Amino acid sequence: MAWAMAALFASMPAASKLFLGVWGFDGAAEIACLCLMLGTYFHLMGRRRSRAVPDPASMLDQARQLTLSGQMDEAIALLTETIRLSPQLWQAFQYRGELYLRQQSFDAALRDLDEAIRLAPEEPHLHILRAQAQSLLGEGQP
């Protein structure tokens, strides 16, 4: 729209000369330049918005969907990417730790659950999950 306005204002002096016989519309060139700059700005901002970082909550939901469809390795890879983008998201560590437990990768599960507990020590279910992982690893009491 801004580019169309730029073309309109840029053509006004020529249209004036063609139809009225005089070069009119003082300031039309400046307005055309301004519209051209605005059009370029909006175009660039629109392209930037399409490359935005995915929402961590939607990434967790995608990982859940992958797990439900039996694609646990893909879910773990997505959670790893989520953690890379949002290292303070304790839920991603928790969920990846749970997936590691299901895959019987107890050391990896303990590392993730320890990190989740470090980030959110007030969450009691994290401590329960960690105790289960320790028990399965043989470190805790059965």
N, CA, C and O atoms as CSV, one atom per row, in Angstrom:
chain,resi,resn,atom,element,x,y,z
A,1,MET,N,N,0.828,-1.180,0.000
A,1,MET,CA,C,0.000,0.000,0.000
A,1,MET,C,C,0.880,1.254,0.000
A,1,MET,O,O,0.608,2.214,-0.720
A,2,ALA,N,N,1.934,1.229,0.817
A,2,ALA,CA,C,2.811,2.399,0.880
A,2,ALA,C,C,3.522,2.603,-0.455
A,2,ALA,O,O,3.742,3.738,-0.879
A,3,TRP,N,N,3.882,1.494,-1.118
A,3,TRP,CA,C,4.537,1.626,-2.423
A,3,TRP,C,C,3.560,2.188,-3.463
A,3,TRP,O,O,3.961,2.952,-4.342
A,4,ALA,N,N,2.306,1.819,-3.365
A,4,ALA,CA,C,1.295,2.372,-4.284
A,4,ALA,C,C,1.130,3.867,-4.043
A,4,ALA,O,O,0.984,4.645,-4.986
A,5,MET,N,N,1.154,4.262,-2.773
A,5,MET,CA,C,1.062,5.692,-2.455
A,5,MET,C,C,2.287,6.434,-2.991
A,5,MET,O,O,2.174,7.554,-3.489
A,6,ALA,N,N,3.464,5.799,-2.886
A,6,ALA,CA,C,4.681,6.418,-3.416
A,6,ALA,C,C,4.561,6.618,-4.918
A,6,ALA,O,O,4.924,7.672,-5.440
A,7,ALA,N,N,4.054,5.609,-5.612
A,7,ALA,CA,C,3.882,5.732,-7.066
A,7,ALA,C,C,2.862,6.808,-7.398
A,7,ALA,O,O,3.040,7.556,-8.359
A,8,LEU,N,N,1.797,6.893,-6.615
A,8,LEU,CA,C,0.768,7.912,-6.851
A,8,LEU,C,C,1.338,9.318,-6.695
A,8,LEU,O,O,1.164,10.166,-7.570
A,9,PHE,N,N,2.018,9.559,-5.578
A,9,PHE,CA,C,2.573,10.896,-5.359
A,9,PHE,C,C,3.693,11.218,-6.348
A,9,PHE,O,O,3.849,12.370,-6.754
A,10,ALA,N,N,4.466,10.214,-6.733
A,10,ALA,CA,C,5.531,10.455,-7.707
A,10,ALA,C,C,4.956,10.802,-9.069
A,10,ALA,O,O,5.578,11.546,-9.828
A,11,SER,N,N,3.785,10.279,-9.392
A,11,SER,CA,C,3.187,10.551,-10.699
A,11,SER,C,C,2.380,11.851,-10.740
A,11,SER,O,O,2.021,12.306,-11.826
A,12,MET,N,N,2.094,12.444,-9.616
A,12,MET,CA,C,1.257,13.657,-9.591
A,12,MET,C,C,1.856,14.822,-10.386
A,12,MET,O,O,1.129,15.442,-11.162
A,13,PRO,N,N,3.140,15.148,-10.233
A,13,PRO,CA,C,3.664,16.260,-11.047
A,13,PRO,C,C,3.599,15.972,-12.543
A,13,PRO,O,O,3.289,16.868,-13.328
A,14,ALA,N,N,3.884,14.740,-12.948
A,14,ALA,CA,C,3.811,14.403,-14.376
A,14,ALA,C,C,2.369,14.482,-14.871
A,14,ALA,O,O,2.123,14.968,-15.975
A,15,ALA,N,N,1.420,14.013,-14.074
A,15,ALA,CA,C,0.007,14.096,-14.464
A,15,ALA,C,C,-0.431,15.544,-14.550
A,15,ALA,O,O,-1.198,15.915,-15.439
A,16,SER,N,N,0.051,16.357,-13.635
A,16,SER,CA,C,-0.283,17.781,-13.671
A,16,SER,C,C,0.238,18.432,-14.945
A,16,SER,O,O,-0.471,19.212,-15.581
A,17,LYS,N,N,1.464,18.118,-15.315
A,17,LYS,CA,C,2.046,18.674,-16.528
A,17,LYS,C,C,1.274,18.202,-17.754
A,17,LYS,O,O,1.041,18.980,-18.679
A,18,LEU,N,N,0.877,16.933,-17.767
A,18,LEU,CA,C,0.167,16.357,-18.902
A,18,LEU,C,C,-1.230,16.947,-19.048
A,18,LEU,O,O,-1.640,17.298,-20.154
A,19,PHE,N,N,-1.965,17.059,-17.943
A,19,PHE,CA,C,-3.350,17.499,-18.026
A,19,PHE,C,C,-3.536,19.006,-17.845
A,19,PHE,O,O,-4.432,19.584,-18.460
A,20,LEU,N,N,-2.722,19.649,-17.026
A,20,LEU,CA,C,-2.889,21.074,-16.742
A,20,LEU,C,C,-1.858,21.946,-17.447
A,20,LEU,O,O,-2.032,23.161,-17.537
A,21,GLY,N,N,-0.802,21.345,-17.940
A,21,GLY,CA,C,0.221,22.105,-18.642
A,21,GLY,C,C,1.258,22.747,-17.744
A,21,GLY,O,O,2.129,23.462,-18.239
A,22,VAL,N,N,1.197,22.518,-16.431
A,22,VAL,CA,C,2.178,23.080,-15.501
A,22,VAL,C,C,2.644,21.984,-14.540
A,22,VAL,O,O,1.925,21.031,-14.239
A,23,TRP,N,N,3.882,22.168,-14.076
A,23,TRP,CA,C,4.384,21.249,-13.064
A,23,TRP,C,C,3.840,21.707,-11.720
A,23,TRP,O,O,4.295,22.721,-11.190
A,24,GLY,N,N,2.906,21.005,-11.173
A,24,GLY,CA,C,2.296,21.402,-9.899
A,24,GLY,C,C,2.624,20.411,-8.797
A,24,GLY,O,O,3.516,19.572,-8.918
A,25,PHE,N,N,1.877,20.541,-7.734
A,25,PHE,CA,C,1.980,19.645,-6.588
A,25,PHE,C,C,3.348,19.711,-5.925
A,25,PHE,O,O,4.109,18.744,-5.940
A,26,ASP,N,N,3.645,20.860,-5.348
A,26,ASP,CA,C,4.877,21.007,-4.590
A,26,ASP,C,C,4.851,20.040,-3.398
A,26,ASP,O,O,3.827,19.871,-2.735
A,27,GLY,N,N,5.959,19.438,-3.156
A,27,GLY,CA,C,6.091,18.505,-2.041
A,27,GLY,C,C,5.701,17.079,-2.387
A,27,GLY,O,O,5.839,16.186,-1.551
A,28,ALA,N,N,5.215,16.843,-3.604
A,28,ALA,CA,C,4.811,15.482,-3.980
A,28,ALA,C,C,6.011,14.541,-3.996
A,28,ALA,O,O,5.876,13.379,-3.612
A,29,ALA,N,N,7.179,15.010,-4.430
A,29,ALA,CA,C,8.364,14.159,-4.479
A,29,ALA,C,C,8.793,13.744,-3.067
A,29,ALA,O,O,9.197,12.602,-2.848
A,30,GLU,N,N,8.703,14.673,-2.116
A,30,GLU,CA,C,9.077,14.342,-0.745
A,30,GLU,C,C,8.116,13.316,-0.141
A,30,GLU,O,O,8.535,12.385,0.547
A,31,ILE,N,N,6.835,13.501,-0.408
A,31,ILE,CA,C,5.846,12.543,0.107
A,31,ILE,C,C,6.052,11.179,-0.550
A,31,ILE,O,O,5.926,10.147,0.108
A,32,ALA,N,N,6.369,11.171,-1.847
A,32,ALA,CA,C,6.626,9.913,-2.547
A,32,ALA,C,C,7.831,9.199,-1.946
A,32,ALA,O,O,7.798,7.982,-1.763
A,33,CYS,N,N,8.892,9.937,-1.637
A,33,CYS,CA,C,10.081,9.322,-1.006
A,33,CYS,C,C,9.745,8.753,0.363
A,33,CYS,O,O,10.189,7.660,0.717
A,34,LEU,N,N,8.959,9.499,1.132
A,34,LEU,CA,C,8.553,9.023,2.452
A,34,LEU,C,C,7.741,7.733,2.336
A,34,LEU,O,O,7.972,6.785,3.087
A,35,CYS,N,N,6.802,7.694,1.408
A,35,CYS,CA,C,5.992,6.481,1.215
A,35,CYS,C,C,6.857,5.316,0.741
A,35,CYS,O,O,6.637,4.174,1.144
A,36,LEU,N,N,7.825,5.598,-0.100
A,36,LEU,CA,C,8.729,4.558,-0.569
A,36,LEU,C,C,9.539,3.980,0.594
A,36,LEU,O,O,9.715,2.765,0.691
A,37,MET,N,N,10.023,4.842,1.461
A,37,MET,CA,C,10.777,4.369,2.628
A,37,MET,C,C,9.879,3.560,3.571
A,37,MET,O,O,10.302,2.531,4.097
A,38,LEU,N,N,8.646,4.020,3.783
A,38,LEU,CA,C,7.722,3.274,4.639
A,38,LEU,C,C,7.399,1.913,4.041
A,38,LEU,O,O,7.340,0.913,4.757
A,39,GLY,N,N,7.192,1.874,2.739
A,39,GLY,CA,C,6.919,0.598,2.078
A,39,GLY,C,C,8.070,-0.372,2.243
A,39,GLY,O,O,7.855,-1.557,2.500
A,40,THR,N,N,9.281,0.116,2.098
A,40,THR,CA,C,10.457,-0.729,2.271
A,40,THR,C,C,10.565,-1.216,3.713
A,40,THR,O,O,10.866,-2.384,3.956
A,41,TYR,N,N,10.318,-0.323,4.665
A,41,TYR,CA,C,10.370,-0.694,6.081
A,41,TYR,C,C,9.347,-1.789,6.391
A,41,TYR,O,O,9.684,-2.793,7.019
A,42,PHE,N,N,8.106,-1.600,5.954
A,42,PHE,CA,C,7.069,-2.603,6.232
A,42,PHE,C,C,7.384,-3.932,5.555
A,42,PHE,O,O,7.102,-4.994,6.109
A,43,HIS,N,N,7.955,-3.881,4.386
A,43,HIS,CA,C,8.319,-5.112,3.692
A,43,HIS,C,C,9.391,-5.878,4.480
A,43,HIS,O,O,9.281,-7.089,4.669
A,44,LEU,N,N,10.403,-5.177,4.927
A,44,LEU,CA,C,11.476,-5.826,5.680
A,44,LEU,C,C,10.981,-6.354,7.022
A,44,LEU,O,O,11.377,-7.441,7.443
A,45,MET,N,N,10.128,-5.602,7.690
A,45,MET,CA,C,9.603,-6.053,8.985
A,45,MET,C,C,8.704,-7.275,8.809
A,45,MET,O,O,8.692,-8.166,9.659
A,46,GLY,N,N,7.966,-7.320,7.730
A,46,GLY,CA,C,7.119,-8.476,7.464
A,46,GLY,C,C,7.944,-9.730,7.223
A,46,GLY,O,O,7.554,-10.817,7.648
A,47,ARG,N,N,9.060,-9.596,6.559
A,47,ARG,CA,C,9.938,-10.739,6.321
A,47,ARG,C,C,10.595,-11.190,7.616
A,47,ARG,O,O,10.778,-12.389,7.829
A,48,ARG,N,N,10.952,-10.251,8.481
A,48,ARG,CA,C,11.595,-10.598,9.753
A,48,ARG,C,C,10.630,-11.358,10.644
A,48,ARG,O,O,11.024,-12.311,11.317
A,49,ARG,N,N,9.382,-10.950,10.655
A,49,ARG,CA,C,8.399,-11.578,11.517
A,49,ARG,C,C,8.190,-13.042,11.135
A,49,ARG,O,O,7.909,-13.868,12.003
A,50,SER,N,N,8.322,-13.374,9.860
A,50,SER,CA,C,8.103,-14.749,9.442
A,50,SER,C,C,9.229,-15.668,9.906
A,50,SER,O,O,9.048,-16.886,9.928
A,51,ARG,N,N,10.377,-15.125,10.275
A,51,ARG,CA,C,11.491,-15.940,10.761
A,51,ARG,C,C,11.602,-15.887,12.281
A,51,ARG,O,O,12.680,-16.115,12.829
A,52,ALA,N,N,10.522,-15.594,12.952
A,52,ALA,CA,C,10.549,-15.460,14.408
A,52,ALA,C,C,10.867,-16.806,15.062
A,52,ALA,O,O,10.616,-17.868,14.493
A,53,VAL,N,N,11.417,-16.734,16.249
A,53,VAL,CA,C,11.741,-17.925,17.022
A,53,VAL,C,C,10.428,-18.586,17.447
A,53,VAL,O,O,9.508,-17.900,17.892
A,54,PRO,N,N,10.336,-19.899,17.313
A,54,PRO,CA,C,9.103,-20.581,17.708
A,54,PRO,C,C,8.809,-20.412,19.200
A,54,PRO,O,O,9.716,-20.233,20.012
A,55,ASP,N,N,7.573,-20.472,19.524
A,55,ASP,CA,C,7.126,-20.363,20.905
A,55,ASP,C,C,7.479,-21.649,21.654
A,55,ASP,O,O,7.125,-22.735,21.194
A,56,PRO,N,N,8.172,-21.554,22.804
A,56,PRO,CA,C,8.559,-22.766,23.543
A,56,PRO,C,C,7.368,-23.626,23.952
A,56,PRO,O,O,7.465,-24.853,23.957
A,57,ALA,N,N,6.254,-22.999,24.293
A,57,ALA,CA,C,5.082,-23.787,24.688
A,57,ALA,C,C,4.563,-24.620,23.516
A,57,ALA,O,O,4.161,-25.769,23.698
A,58,SER,N,N,4.575,-24.045,22.326
A,58,SER,CA,C,4.127,-24.820,21.164
A,58,SER,C,C,5.123,-25.927,20.836
A,58,SER,O,O,4.735,-26.992,20.355
A,59,MET,N,N,6.403,-25.678,21.095
A,59,MET,CA,C,7.405,-26.721,20.869
A,59,MET,C,C,7.204,-27.879,21.851
A,59,MET,O,O,7.364,-29.040,21.476
A,60,LEU,N,N,6.853,-27.571,23.106
A,60,LEU,CA,C,6.557,-28.636,24.076
A,60,LEU,C,C,5.349,-29.445,23.628
A,60,LEU,O,O,5.329,-30.669,23.755
A,61,ASP,N,N,4.341,-28.754,23.102
A,61,ASP,CA,C,3.158,-29.452,22.617
A,61,ASP,C,C,3.491,-30.325,21.414
A,61,ASP,O,O,2.983,-31.441,21.302
A,62,GLN,N,N,4.337,-29.834,20.517
A,62,GLN,CA,C,4.760,-30.645,19.377
A,62,GLN,C,C,5.502,-31.892,19.849
A,62,GLN,O,O,5.304,-32.981,19.310
A,63,ALA,N,N,6.353,-31.730,20.850
A,63,ALA,CA,C,7.084,-32.875,21.394
A,63,ALA,C,C,6.106,-33.888,21.992
A,63,ALA,O,O,6.293,-35.096,21.845
A,64,ARG,N,N,5.077,-33.401,22.659
A,64,ARG,CA,C,4.057,-34.295,23.225
A,64,ARG,C,C,3.344,-35.055,22.113
A,64,ARG,O,O,3.101,-36.256,22.230
A,65,GLN,N,N,3.011,-34.348,21.031
A,65,GLN,CA,C,2.348,-35.008,19.898
A,65,GLN,C,C,3.252,-36.066,19.263
A,65,GLN,O,O,2.793,-37.148,18.897
A,66,LEU,N,N,4.537,-35.744,19.136
A,66,LEU,CA,C,5.481,-36.722,18.587
A,66,LEU,C,C,5.560,-37.958,19.471
A,66,LEU,O,O,5.622,-39.082,18.974
A,67,THR,N,N,5.558,-37.743,20.789
A,67,THR,CA,C,5.618,-38.872,21.719
A,67,THR,C,C,4.367,-39.737,21.597
A,67,THR,O,O,4.446,-40.965,21.600
A,68,LEU,N,N,3.212,-39.079,21.491
A,68,LEU,CA,C,1.961,-39.835,21.373
A,68,LEU,C,C,1.915,-40.654,20.089
A,68,LEU,O,O,1.278,-41.706,20.037
A,69,SER,N,N,2.591,-40.169,19.059
A,69,SER,CA,C,2.613,-40.921,17.797
A,69,SER,C,C,3.767,-41.922,17.741
A,69,SER,O,O,4.002,-42.540,16.702
A,70,GLY,N,N,4.488,-42.086,18.857
A,70,GLY,CA,C,5.541,-43.079,18.925
A,70,GLY,C,C,6.891,-42.622,18.410
A,70,GLY,O,O,7.791,-43.446,18.245
A,71,GLN,N,N,7.058,-41.345,18.154
A,71,GLN,CA,C,8.317,-40.816,17.624
A,71,GLN,C,C,9.122,-40.178,18.755
A,71,GLN,O,O,9.313,-38.963,18.793
A,72,MET,N,N,9.586,-41.018,19.670
A,72,MET,CA,C,10.257,-40.498,20.857
A,72,MET,C,C,11.603,-39.853,20.548
A,72,MET,O,O,11.957,-38.848,21.164
A,73,ASP,N,N,12.357,-40.412,19.607
A,73,ASP,CA,C,13.653,-39.813,19.269
A,73,ASP,C,C,13.468,-38.414,18.681
A,73,ASP,O,O,14.243,-37.505,18.979
A,74,GLU,N,N,12.441,-38.243,17.847
A,74,GLU,CA,C,12.156,-36.919,17.287
A,74,GLU,C,C,11.703,-35.952,18.381
A,74,GLU,O,O,12.047,-34.770,18.362
A,75,ALA,N,N,10.925,-36.472,19.335
A,75,ALA,CA,C,10.470,-35.636,20.445
A,75,ALA,C,C,11.656,-35.179,21.289
A,75,ALA,O,O,11.713,-34.022,21.706
A,76,ILE,N,N,12.590,-36.071,21.539
A,76,ILE,CA,C,13.784,-35.714,22.314
A,76,ILE,C,C,14.604,-34.670,21.559
A,76,ILE,O,O,15.110,-33.721,22.158
A,77,ALA,N,N,14.732,-34.846,20.259
A,77,ALA,CA,C,15.475,-33.864,19.458
A,77,ALA,C,C,14.794,-32.498,19.501
A,77,ALA,O,O,15.469,-31.473,19.593
A,78,LEU,N,N,13.467,-32.476,19.435
A,78,LEU,CA,C,12.741,-31.208,19.510
A,78,LEU,C,C,12.893,-30.573,20.889
A,78,LEU,O,O,13.039,-29.356,21.000
A,79,LEU,N,N,12.861,-31.389,21.935
A,79,LEU,CA,C,13.050,-30.853,23.287
A,79,LEU,C,C,14.470,-30.325,23.468
A,79,LEU,O,O,14.676,-29.334,24.169
A,80,THR,N,N,15.433,-30.966,22.853
A,80,THR,CA,C,16.814,-30.479,22.915
A,80,THR,C,C,16.906,-29.116,22.251
A,80,THR,O,O,17.584,-28.225,22.762
A,81,GLU,N,N,16.239,-28.941,21.126
A,81,GLU,CA,C,16.210,-27.635,20.446
A,81,GLU,C,C,15.471,-26.603,21.304
A,81,GLU,O,O,15.884,-25.445,21.375
A,82,THR,N,N,14.394,-27.015,21.946
A,82,THR,CA,C,13.643,-26.113,22.833
A,82,THR,C,C,14.539,-25.644,23.975
A,82,THR,O,O,14.530,-24.466,24.332
A,83,ILE,N,N,15.304,-26.558,24.542
A,83,ILE,CA,C,16.214,-26.208,25.638
A,83,ILE,C,C,17.305,-25.268,25.143
A,83,ILE,O,O,17.708,-24.351,25.859
A,84,ARG,N,N,17.785,-25.490,23.919
A,84,ARG,CA,C,18.800,-24.600,23.358
A,84,ARG,C,C,18.254,-23.177,23.210
A,84,ARG,O,O,18.963,-22.205,23.470
A,85,LEU,N,N,16.989,-23.062,22.790
A,85,LEU,CA,C,16.377,-21.746,22.593
A,85,LEU,C,C,15.923,-21.106,23.906
A,85,LEU,O,O,15.958,-19.884,24.045
A,86,SER,N,N,15.498,-21.928,24.865
A,86,SER,CA,C,14.985,-21.431,26.151
A,86,SER,C,C,15.595,-22.253,27.286
A,86,SER,O,O,14.937,-23.142,27.826
A,87,PRO,N,N,16.841,-21.965,27.651
A,87,PRO,CA,C,17.521,-22.797,28.657
A,87,PRO,C,C,16.939,-22.689,30.065
A,87,PRO,O,O,17.313,-23.474,30.937
A,88,GLN,N,N,16.045,-21.749,30.309
A,88,GLN,CA,C,15.431,-21.617,31.631
A,88,GLN,C,C,14.080,-22.325,31.725
A,88,GLN,O,O,13.416,-22.252,32.759
A,89,LEU,N,N,13.673,-23.001,30.670
A,89,LEU,CA,C,12.365,-23.667,30.632
A,89,LEU,C,C,12.485,-25.044,31.285
A,89,LEU,O,O,12.853,-26.023,30.636
A,90,TRP,N,N,12.170,-25.100,32.567
A,90,TRP,CA,C,12.360,-26.329,33.320
A,90,TRP,C,C,11.443,-27.446,32.830
A,90,TRP,O,O,11.774,-28.624,32.969
A,91,GLN,N,N,10.289,-27.086,32.257
A,91,GLN,CA,C,9.360,-28.105,31.771
A,91,GLN,C,C,9.979,-28.927,30.642
A,91,GLN,O,O,9.703,-30.121,30.520
A,92,ALA,N,N,10.815,-28.295,29.820
A,92,ALA,CA,C,11.475,-29.026,28.733
A,92,ALA,C,C,12.455,-30.042,29.301
A,92,ALA,O,O,12.546,-31.166,28.807
A,93,PHE,N,N,13.192,-29.645,30.345
A,93,PHE,CA,C,14.107,-30.597,30.992
A,93,PHE,C,C,13.321,-31.747,31.630
A,93,PHE,O,O,13.715,-32.909,31.542
A,94,GLN,N,N,12.210,-31.402,32.267
A,94,GLN,CA,C,11.389,-32.430,32.900
A,94,GLN,C,C,10.870,-33.415,31.863
A,94,GLN,O,O,10.993,-34.627,32.039
A,95,TYR,N,N,10.302,-32.911,30.806
A,95,TYR,CA,C,9.696,-33.793,29.810
A,95,TYR,C,C,10.747,-34.646,29.109
A,95,TYR,O,O,10.523,-35.831,28.863
A,96,ARG,N,N,11.902,-34.044,28.785
A,96,ARG,CA,C,12.964,-34.829,28.160
A,96,ARG,C,C,13.471,-35.883,29.140
A,96,ARG,O,O,13.771,-37.008,28.739
A,97,GLY,N,N,13.570,-35.526,30.429
A,97,GLY,CA,C,13.970,-36.508,31.432
A,97,GLY,C,C,12.994,-37.673,31.518
A,97,GLY,O,O,13.404,-38.825,31.662
A,98,GLU,N,N,11.706,-37.371,31.430
A,98,GLU,CA,C,10.702,-38.432,31.444
A,98,GLU,C,C,10.850,-39.342,30.225
A,98,GLU,O,O,10.711,-40.560,30.331
A,99,LEU,N,N,11.131,-38.747,29.076
A,99,LEU,CA,C,11.321,-39.562,27.869
A,99,LEU,C,C,12.563,-40.434,27.994
A,99,LEU,O,O,12.565,-41.591,27.571
A,100,TYR,N,N,13.624,-39.869,28.581
A,100,TYR,CA,C,14.819,-40.672,28.810
A,100,TYR,C,C,14.522,-41.835,29.755
A,100,TYR,O,O,15.051,-42.932,29.578
A,101,LEU,N,N,13.675,-41.594,30.760
A,101,LEU,CA,C,13.282,-42.681,31.662
A,101,LEU,C,C,12.574,-43.786,30.886
A,101,LEU,O,O,12.831,-44.969,31.110
A,102,ARG,N,N,11.687,-43.402,29.977
A,102,ARG,CA,C,10.959,-44.395,29.179
A,102,ARG,C,C,11.896,-45.178,28.269
A,102,ARG,O,O,11.635,-46.337,27.945
A,103,GLN,N,N,12.992,-44.538,27.860
A,103,GLN,CA,C,13.971,-45.214,27.017
A,103,GLN,C,C,15.036,-45.937,27.843
A,103,GLN,O,O,15.957,-46.542,27.293
A,104,GLN,N,N,14.902,-45.869,29.147
A,104,GLN,CA,C,15.834,-46.482,30.096
A,104,GLN,C,C,17.236,-45.882,29.984
A,104,GLN,O,O,18.229,-46.579,30.194
A,105,SER,N,N,17.317,-44.613,29.660
A,105,SER,CA,C,18.580,-43.862,29.685
A,105,SER,C,C,18.614,-43.111,31.012
A,105,SER,O,O,18.389,-41.901,31.059
A,106,PHE,N,N,18.896,-43.833,32.075
A,106,PHE,CA,C,18.724,-43.293,33.419
A,106,PHE,C,C,19.701,-42.160,33.736
A,106,PHE,O,O,19.319,-41.194,34.396
A,107,ASP,N,N,20.944,-42.257,33.284
A,107,ASP,CA,C,21.898,-41.177,33.541
A,107,ASP,C,C,21.449,-39.874,32.899
A,107,ASP,O,O,21.506,-38.813,33.521
A,108,ALA,N,N,21.002,-39.960,31.652
A,108,ALA,CA,C,20.524,-38.757,30.954
A,108,ALA,C,C,19.268,-38.221,31.645
A,108,ALA,O,O,19.090,-37.009,31.764
A,109,ALA,N,N,18.405,-39.122,32.094
A,109,ALA,CA,C,17.185,-38.695,32.789
A,109,ALA,C,C,17.544,-37.960,34.083
A,109,ALA,O,O,16.955,-36.927,34.399
A,110,LEU,N,N,18.507,-38.494,34.822
A,110,LEU,CA,C,18.919,-37.847,36.071
A,110,LEU,C,C,19.505,-36.463,35.807
A,110,LEU,O,O,19.217,-35.517,36.541
A,111,ARG,N,N,20.319,-36.341,34.772
A,111,ARG,CA,C,20.893,-35.023,34.447
A,111,ARG,C,C,19.784,-34.011,34.153
A,111,ARG,O,O,19.813,-32.888,34.658
A,112,ASP,N,N,18.810,-34.412,33.337
A,112,ASP,CA,C,17.724,-33.481,33.004
A,112,ASP,C,C,16.859,-33.157,34.215
A,112,ASP,O,O,16.462,-32.008,34.409
A,113,LEU,N,N,16.569,-34.163,35.024
A,113,LEU,CA,C,15.739,-33.907,36.203
A,113,LEU,C,C,16.483,-33.064,37.230
A,113,LEU,O,O,15.873,-32.234,37.904
A,114,ASP,N,N,17.786,-33.265,37.358
A,114,ASP,CA,C,18.582,-32.408,38.249
A,114,ASP,C,C,18.522,-30.956,37.778
A,114,ASP,O,O,18.381,-30.043,38.592
A,115,GLU,N,N,18.630,-30.744,36.469
A,115,GLU,CA,C,18.573,-29.380,35.932
A,115,GLU,C,C,17.181,-28.780,36.126
A,115,GLU,O,O,17.056,-27.598,36.447
A,116,ALA,N,N,16.143,-29.579,35.937
A,116,ALA,CA,C,14.780,-29.085,36.163
A,116,ALA,C,C,14.592,-28.692,37.628
A,116,ALA,O,O,13.964,-27.675,37.923
A,117,ILE,N,N,15.132,-29.490,38.538
A,117,ILE,CA,C,15.032,-29.181,39.967
A,117,ILE,C,C,15.832,-27.925,40.298
A,117,ILE,O,O,15.400,-27.109,41.111
A,118,ARG,N,N,16.995,-27.769,39.669
A,118,ARG,CA,C,17.781,-26.553,39.900
A,118,ARG,C,C,16.999,-25.308,39.461
A,118,ARG,O,O,17.058,-24.268,40.117
A,119,LEU,N,N,16.268,-25.426,38.348
A,119,LEU,CA,C,15.512,-24.281,37.829
A,119,LEU,C,C,14.204,-24.052,38.583
A,119,LEU,O,O,13.753,-22.914,38.713
A,120,ALA,N,N,13.593,-25.134,39.081
A,120,ALA,CA,C,12.304,-25.012,39.772
A,120,ALA,C,C,12.296,-25.917,41.004
A,120,ALA,O,O,11.618,-26.945,41.008
A,121,PRO,N,N,13.041,-25.547,42.048
A,121,PRO,CA,C,13.151,-26.423,43.227
A,121,PRO,C,C,11.841,-26.576,44.000
A,121,PRO,O,O,11.699,-27.509,44.791
A,122,GLU,N,N,10.896,-25.684,43.783
A,122,GLU,CA,C,9.634,-25.733,44.530
A,122,GLU,C,C,8.623,-26.703,43.924
A,122,GLU,O,O,7.531,-26.860,44.471
A,123,GLU,N,N,8.954,-27.358,42.810
A,123,GLU,CA,C,8.039,-28.299,42.158
A,123,GLU,C,C,8.231,-29.698,42.742
A,123,GLU,O,O,9.237,-30.346,42.453
A,124,PRO,N,N,7.291,-30.176,43.555
A,124,PRO,CA,C,7.487,-31.461,44.236
A,124,PRO,C,C,7.523,-32.663,43.288
A,124,PRO,O,O,8.214,-33.643,43.567
A,125,HIS,N,N,6.802,-32.602,42.192
A,125,HIS,CA,C,6.772,-33.754,41.288
A,125,HIS,C,C,8.128,-34.006,40.623
A,125,HIS,O,O,8.414,-35.127,40.202
A,126,LEU,N,N,8.955,-32.976,40.530
A,126,LEU,CA,C,10.294,-33.163,39.972
A,126,LEU,C,C,11.143,-34.035,40.896
A,126,LEU,O,O,11.909,-34.887,40.443
A,127,HIS,N,N,10.991,-33.805,42.187
A,127,HIS,CA,C,11.738,-34.606,43.166
A,127,HIS,C,C,11.269,-36.067,43.139
A,127,HIS,O,O,12.073,-36.986,43.294
A,128,ILE,N,N,9.977,-36.267,42.943
A,128,ILE,CA,C,9.436,-37.626,42.857
A,128,ILE,C,C,9.988,-38.330,41.616
A,128,ILE,O,O,10.402,-39.488,41.684
A,129,LEU,N,N,9.990,-37.622,40.481
A,129,LEU,CA,C,10.532,-38.201,39.247
A,129,LEU,C,C,12.012,-38.552,39.400
A,129,LEU,O,O,12.469,-39.596,38.934
A,130,ARG,N,N,12.744,-37.665,40.057
A,130,ARG,CA,C,14.171,-37.917,40.252
A,130,ARG,C,C,14.381,-39.135,41.149
A,130,ARG,O,O,15.279,-39.940,40.901
A,131,ALA,N,N,13.569,-39.272,42.174
A,131,ALA,CA,C,13.671,-40.444,43.056
A,131,ALA,C,C,13.378,-41.728,42.280
A,131,ALA,O,O,14.032,-42.746,42.506
A,132,GLN,N,N,12.410,-41.692,41.374
A,132,GLN,CA,C,12.117,-42.858,40.544
A,132,GLN,C,C,13.316,-43.203,39.661
A,132,GLN,O,O,13.680,-44.370,39.518
A,133,ALA,N,N,13.921,-42.174,39.071
A,133,ALA,CA,C,15.085,-42.410,38.213
A,133,ALA,C,C,16.239,-42.994,39.023
A,133,ALA,O,O,16.923,-43.906,38.558
A,134,GLN,N,N,16.457,-42.479,40.221
A,134,GLN,CA,C,17.523,-43.011,41.072
A,134,GLN,C,C,17.243,-44.457,41.447
A,134,GLN,O,O,18.147,-45.292,41.478
A,135,SER,N,N,15.992,-44.735,41.727
A,135,SER,CA,C,15.617,-46.101,42.094
A,135,SER,C,C,15.859,-47.051,40.915
A,135,SER,O,O,16.377,-48.153,41.096
A,136,LEU,N,N,15.490,-46.625,39.739
A,136,LEU,CA,C,15.700,-47.470,38.557
A,136,LEU,C,C,17.188,-47.630,38.240
A,136,LEU,O,O,17.606,-48.659,37.711
A,137,LEU,N,N,17.963,-46.635,38.558
A,137,LEU,CA,C,19.407,-46.702,38.321
A,137,LEU,C,C,20.114,-47.529,39.386
A,137,LEU,O,O,21.242,-47.983,39.194
A,138,GLY,N,N,19.430,-47.716,40.514
A,138,GLY,CA,C,20.031,-48.482,41.596
A,138,GLY,C,C,20.692,-47.634,42.633
A,138,GLY,O,O,21.346,-48.164,43.531
A,139,GLU,N,N,20.542,-46.284,42.544
A,139,GLU,CA,C,21.176,-45.401,43.522
A,139,GLU,C,C,20.282,-45.182,44.745
A,139,GLU,O,O,20.768,-44.951,45.852
A,140,GLY,N,N,19.002,-45.256,44.530
A,140,GLY,CA,C,18.068,-45.003,45.629
A,140,GLY,C,C,17.568,-46.305,46.220
A,140,GLY,O,O,18.028,-47.386,45.853
A,141,GLN,N,N,16.629,-46.191,47.133
A,141,GLN,CA,C,16.039,-47.380,47.723
A,141,GLN,C,C,14.921,-47.856,46.829
A,141,GLN,O,O,14.147,-47.034,46.339
A,142,PRO,N,N,14.802,-49.148,46.595
A,142,PRO,CA,C,13.755,-49.684,45.710
A,142,PRO,C,C,12.367,-49.525,46.269
A,142,PRO,O,O,11.395,-49.930,45.632
